[in-house]
Amino acid sequence: MSLYSKRGVSAQKEEVHKATEKLDQGLYAHAFCKIYPDYLGNDADWVNLMHADGAGTKSILAFLYWKETGNLDVWKGIAQDAIVMNIDDLLCVGIHDNLLFSSTIDRNKRLIPGEVLEAIISGTQEFFDEMKTYGVGIHYLGGETADVGDVVRSIAVNGTMTARWPKNKLITNDLIKAGDVIVGFASAGQSNYEKTYNSGIGSNGLTSARHDALHKDYASQFPESFDTGLPEEVVYIGPNHLTDAVEVAGFPTTDIGHLLLSPTRTYAPLMKVLLEEYFGAIHGLVHCSGGGQTKCLKYLPEPFRIIKDNLFEPPVVFDLLKNASGSDWREMYQVFNMGHRLEVFTTEAAADQLIAAGKALGLGGNIVGRVEASGKKELVLHSPDGSIVHY
C-alpha cells in the first residue's frame, strides 16, 4: 500500500469514478471534459460546459507558509491554482474565451482572517486581468464565502467555470490516430507571463508532497494542518522546513515553500494561439493533472499504445519529493506531472510549429511521445530506471 493510499487519497480516484459512472457522460465520450447540449441557448450547433475544481490541499501549504513567514502573497497563488485547474481542463476541449467563473471559499474563521480572503479575491481578479491581455476573457461573477469551521480545518478554495461554445470549434479527442506524435509543454521554468521561477508542481499530489517533504515539526506546531486520524508514520515524514533554501540552476535561490507553492501554470495564452491558428492540426488534448503521466489513457478513442520515450527531465521539486519519500518512479509518474502538464496530439509535420508557438511565450516544448496501433490500450513510459507499463 503506497504512502499516497495510506494518507486517504487516490491518484486515480477509483471510488469517485465508480460513484459517477451511471451519470450522463455527455455528447463526446473521449473529450477531456463532459460536453452537453446547449441548454442555455437551445442551439443545436452549440454546447454547454460547466467545470468545478480547486486548489485542493495546496491551501494547507499556503496556511503553513503564511503562519511561518507572514507572507500574504502565497494566497494569491492559491487563487490562481483554483482557477487554472478549471480553465486548463476546458482548454483541452478547445474553449479559450468568454468564460464565466464563480468562486467558493470555505474557511475556519478562527484561523483564517479577512486579510487572507482579501488576498485570494484580489488575486483572482488580478489573474483574470492578466489573461485578458492575452485575449482570454474570463468574467468574475462572484461566488460564496462560508464560515464553516466545523467542516474545514483551515480553508478550501474552489471554483466553477461555465462556457457556451460552438460545436465546430471543439476538440473531442476522437481524431487521435496511430502515427500521431505527442507534444508536451513544460510545467516548470519561467514563461513570459510569470514573474518568477515556477517549479511545475501544479495542484495535484500536494498531500503527498507536503507530508513527504516537510519535517515532523509541522505536526506538533500545526495539528490543524492534517487529518489527526492518519497513522503517525505517514504524517510529515520529510527533512525540510518551508524556508530552507534551494538552488535551481539558472534562477535566483528560492526556498522549499516557494517550490511547493508555485502557482499552477496556465497554458491559456498558448492555447489561445494554437486553437486559433492551428486548430486543424490538433487531434487531441490532455491536461496531465490527477493521474499525472497516465492521464492520457482515459481519453483515447481506440485501444492505442502510447509510447512516451522523450519525457522532460524531472524538475528539481520532483527530485526533492522522490528522495524524501523513497517512492519509486511508477508512483511518481502516476501522482505528479513530472515536467509537462499539457499534451497536444498532432501530426509530426505540425509539431515544430506548435513548439515554436510555445517558445515565443517562454514555454518549453518537446515531442515527448507517439501513438501506435495496438490490440489493447496501454502506456509505456521511459523512466530513469527503465520502462514502466500501464494499462
ABEGO torsion letter per residue (X at the ends): XBAAAAAGBBAAGAAAAAAAAABBAEABAABABBBBBBAAAGBAABBBBBBBBBAEAAAAAAAAAAAAAGBAAAAAAAAAAAAAAAAAAAAAAGBABGBBBBBBBBBBAAABBAAAAAAAAAAAAAAAAAAAAAGBBBBBAEEBBBBBAAABABBBBBBBBBBBBBAAABBAGAABBBGBBBBBBBABEBBAABABBBAGAEABGAAAAAAAABBAAAAAABAAABBAABBAAABGABABBAABBBBBBGBBBBBAAAAAABBBBBAAAAAAAAAAAAAAABABBBBBBBGEAAAAAAABABBBBBBBAABBBBBAAAAAAAAAAGBBAAAAAAABAGGBABBBBBBAAAAAAAAAAAAAAGBBBBBABBBBBBABBBBBBBBAAEBBBBX
